[in-house]
Amino acid sequence: MNDKHRGACFCGAVEIEVTGAPEGMGYCHCRSCRSWSAGPVNAFTLWKPDAVRVTRGAQNVATFIGAPSSERQYCSRCGGHLMTVHPGFGLVDVYAATIPSLPFKPGVHVNYAETVLPMRDGLPKLKDFPRELGGSGEVMAE
């Protein structure tokens, strides 16, 4: 895997770069992510904060904090979504669509108890979050 990937917001005013390999990839089914992404599921890639860098347009990055666990960042010019900082997890979710050159290889579904789009793909379906991230770690049936 190439160790640097670049992406941008919808209008290109904000550019980001991720370095190395993500800590994990998967799908989030929670109502908050669905509403934010305007889709039935959110494809995430999780990174250590020092692996994510805004390389252009930092002055255009705005933040919306709807919950202390999710600092959602977007471009103030076009509204294009960029990433969510999860301070309690020590991770940054850079939306898979934001970094198109990164091969998306999901490994898990989180918050599957809230799904509106059941997916039969053989991946683990966690009721909420993994135990190491403060969730129950409970696996649900497909």
C-alpha positions as CSV (number, residue, x, y, z in Angstrom):
1,M,0.0,0.0,0.0
2,N,1.3,3.5,-0.9
3,D,2.0,5.2,2.4
4,K,0.6,8.6,1.4
5,H,-2.9,9.4,0.1
6,R,-4.4,12.8,-0.7
7,G,-7.9,13.9,-0.7
8,A,-10.0,17.1,-0.7
9,C,-13.4,18.5,0.1
10,F,-16.1,18.8,-2.6
11,C,-14.8,22.2,-4.0
12,G,-11.1,21.4,-3.5
13,A,-10.4,24.4,-1.2
14,V,-9.3,22.0,1.6
15,E,-6.8,19.3,0.9
16,I,-5.7,16.6,3.3
17,E,-3.1,13.9,3.4
18,V,-3.0,10.7,5.3
19,T,0.3,8.8,5.9
20,G,0.9,5.1,6.6
21,A,-1.8,2.6,7.1
22,P,-5.2,3.2,8.8
23,E,-5.8,1.7,12.2
24,G,-9.0,0.2,10.8
25,M,-11.7,0.5,8.2
26,G,-15.4,-0.3,8.2
27,Y,-19.0,0.9,8.2
28,C,-20.8,2.9,10.9
29,H,-24.6,2.5,11.1
30,C,-25.4,5.0,13.9
31,R,-28.1,7.6,13.3
32,S,-25.6,10.4,13.8
33,C,-23.3,9.2,11.0
34,R,-26.2,8.5,8.8
35,S,-27.6,11.9,9.2
36,W,-24.2,13.6,8.8
37,S,-23.3,11.7,5.7
38,A,-26.9,11.9,4.2
39,G,-26.6,8.2,3.5
40,P,-27.8,4.9,5.1
41,V,-24.2,4.1,6.2
42,N,-20.9,5.8,6.7
43,A,-17.7,4.2,5.3
44,F,-14.9,5.1,7.8
45,T,-11.1,4.9,7.8
46,L,-9.5,5.4,11.3
47,W,-6.1,7.0,11.7
48,K,-3.8,8.2,14.5
49,P,-4.0,12.0,14.7
50,D,-0.4,12.5,13.6
51,A,-1.1,10.5,10.4
52,V,-3.6,13.1,9.2
53,R,-2.6,16.5,8.0
54,V,-4.5,19.4,6.3
55,T,-2.1,20.4,3.5
56,R,-4.1,23.3,2.0
57,G,-7.0,25.5,3.1
58,A,-6.8,25.0,6.9
59,Q,-8.6,28.4,7.2
60,N,-11.6,26.8,5.5
61,V,-11.9,23.9,8.0
62,A,-14.9,24.3,10.3
63,T,-16.0,22.1,13.1
64,F,-19.4,21.0,14.4
65,I,-19.5,19.3,17.8
66,G,-22.8,17.5,18.2
67,A,-21.4,15.2,20.9
68,P,-18.1,15.3,22.9
69,S,-17.0,12.1,21.2
70,S,-17.3,13.4,17.6
71,E,-15.8,16.7,16.3
72,R,-17.0,16.7,12.7
73,Q,-14.9,18.8,10.3
74,Y,-16.0,20.2,7.0
75,C,-15.2,22.8,4.4
76,S,-16.8,26.2,5.3
77,R,-16.9,27.1,1.6
78,C,-18.7,24.1,0.1
79,G,-19.9,22.2,3.1
80,G,-17.9,19.1,1.9
81,H,-17.3,16.7,4.8
82,L,-13.7,15.8,5.6
83,M,-13.2,13.9,8.8
84,T,-14.4,13.4,12.4
85,V,-12.0,13.7,15.3
86,H,-12.8,11.2,18.1
87,P,-10.8,12.6,21.1
88,G,-11.9,9.8,23.4
89,F,-10.6,7.1,21.0
90,G,-7.4,8.9,20.1
91,L,-8.4,8.5,16.4
92,V,-9.5,10.5,13.4
93,D,-12.1,9.1,11.0
94,V,-11.3,10.3,7.5
95,Y,-14.3,9.4,5.4
96,A,-13.4,6.8,2.8
97,A,-14.8,8.9,0.0
98,T,-12.5,11.8,1.0
99,I,-9.4,9.8,0.1
100,P,-10.2,8.1,-3.2
101,S,-6.8,6.6,-3.8
102,L,-6.9,4.6,-0.6
103,P,-8.2,1.0,-1.3
104,F,-11.1,0.7,1.0
105,K,-11.0,-2.7,2.8
106,P,-13.6,-2.8,5.5
107,G,-13.2,-5.1,8.4
108,V,-16.2,-4.4,10.7
109,H,-19.6,-2.8,11.0
110,V,-20.2,-0.7,14.2
111,N,-23.4,0.4,15.7
112,Y,-25.2,-2.2,13.7
113,A,-28.1,-2.2,16.2
114,E,-29.1,1.1,14.6
115,T,-28.9,-0.1,11.0
116,V,-31.4,0.9,8.3
117,L,-29.5,-1.0,5.6
118,P,-28.8,-4.6,6.6
119,M,-25.6,-5.8,4.8
120,R,-24.8,-9.5,4.3
121,D,-21.1,-9.3,3.6
122,G,-19.6,-11.8,6.2
123,L,-18.0,-9.0,8.2
124,P,-18.5,-8.8,12.0
125,K,-21.5,-6.8,13.0
126,L,-21.0,-5.1,16.4
127,K,-24.0,-3.9,18.3
128,D,-22.1,-0.7,19.2
129,F,-18.3,-0.4,19.5
130,P,-15.4,-2.8,20.2
131,R,-14.8,-3.3,23.9
132,E,-11.4,-1.6,23.6
133,L,-13.1,1.6,22.5
134,G,-15.6,1.5,25.3
135,G,-18.4,-0.5,23.6
136,S,-19.9,-3.8,24.6
137,G,-18.0,-5.7,21.8
138,E,-21.2,-7.7,21.3
139,V,-21.5,-9.3,17.9
140,M,-24.9,-9.4,16.2
141,A,-26.2,-11.9,13.7
142,E,-26.1,-10.9,10.0
